Amino acid sequence: MYYIKVDDLAFHYEKEPVLTNISFEVNPGDFVMLTGENGAAKTTLLRNILGLLKPTTGQVTLPDKNCFGNKLTVGYVPQQVASFNVGFPSTVLELVKSGRYQKNKWFRKLDKADNEHVRRSLESVGMWSMRHKKIGELSGGQKQRISIARVFATDPDLFVLDEPTTGMDIHSREEFYKLLQHNSEQHSKGILMVTHDHEELRHYCNKHIELVRKEGLPWRCFSMDSCKELSKPHFSSL
């Protein structure tokens, strides 16, 4: 089965073609990186996938159920998601814990397993030591990290991540990539991640989708079967 199926998608802003001939799948257990030059409409593609924009032609399909037969859940981290102001009253820990209440726990106290999940989520972005800080006291990069941690705390089936490692140092990025790889391989999560750090990420993901174009034409994509075999790409139809 698939978690994302994009079938011959094209998208225009008014009459200006931006994307065309986009086709790929993200399946349970896939860790897919999406790359392209600056201005390659990567965020536009994500917004089409999530239903925030409507394709001009073609279609995007997300199933109702996950691979275990339960309702599919999606965690989305956009670019520079954090916009909390100085007066935001919550602590880091309280905000990330709130992600667990989406798991049918609105009227129940979080248990040991929930709290452990929250701890691992914060550790994955290097923010556990700052868990008692007020959100409004954090830098922009730190706010971005705790927003990512909150998505991890919701434990979605499908992660859609738009350059989530902006502002992270190399050690933090590597730990983050390892966590994503673990989630895809061991827990059958589907992951689609926009990144500029493709040389770093190629060691962790199993698929690569790149948006490319010829001069004067809209962005198209080609896919590679394995990030570990970049010298032998498999091209999709354009």
C-alpha positions, 0 to 999 in steps of 0.5 A, a space after each residue: 500500500 501507499 501513504 502518498 500517491 502522486 499521479 501526473 500532477 501539474 500545478 499552475 499559479 493562475 496561468 503560469 505553469 509551476 509543476 508538471 509531470 509529477 508522479 511518485 509514491 511514499 509507502 509505509 517504511 519509506 524515508 524519502 528525501 525531496 530536493 531541488 534548487 532554490 525556487 524549485 517549488 518544493 514547498 508548493 508540491 508539499 502543499 498540493 500533497 497536503 490539500 492546502 493547494 489544489 492540483 491543476 491536473 492530476 491527483 494526489 491520494 492519501 489513504 484513509 487507513 494506515 498499514 495496520 488498519 487504523 485511521 491514517 494520521 499525518 504530521 506536518 512541519 512547515 518551514 519556519 513554523 515557530 511564531 510564538 511571541 514572548 508572552 506565550 505562557 507554555 513551557 517547552 515540556 507542556 507544549 510537547 506533551 500537548 501532542 500526546 492528547 491527540 491520541 485519545 487522551 483528552 480526559 486522561 492523565 498521561 501515563 509513563 509511556 506517554 511521558 517517555 515518548 515526550 522525552 524521546 521527542 525532545 531529546 531527538 531535537 536536543 531540547 530536553 535540557 530546556 524543557 522547563 523554559 518558557 516558549 517565548 524565551 527561546 530563539 527562533 531555531 529552538 522554537 522550530 525544534 520544539 515544534 518538530 518535537 511536538 509532531 513526533 509526540 503525536 506519533 503520526 503514520 506519515 511525516 511531511 517535513 519541509 526543511 526541518 533541520 534549519 538551524 541545527 548543528 551537524 550532531 543534532 541533524 545526524 541524531 534527527 536523521 537516525 530517529 527518522 530512519 528508525 521510525 521508517 524501518 522499525 515502525 513502518 512510518 512514511 516520511 517525505 522530507 524536503 532538504 538541502 542537505 542531501 549528501 548528509 541525508 543520503 546515508 539514511 533515506 531509501 528514496 530520492 525525488 528531485 525536482 528539475 527543469 529545462 530552461 523555460 519549462 516548469 519543474 518536473 521530477 525524477 526519482 531514484 530507487 535508492 539513495 545508496 546508489 545515486 550513480 545508477 538513477 532510475 528515471 520516471 517518465 517526464 
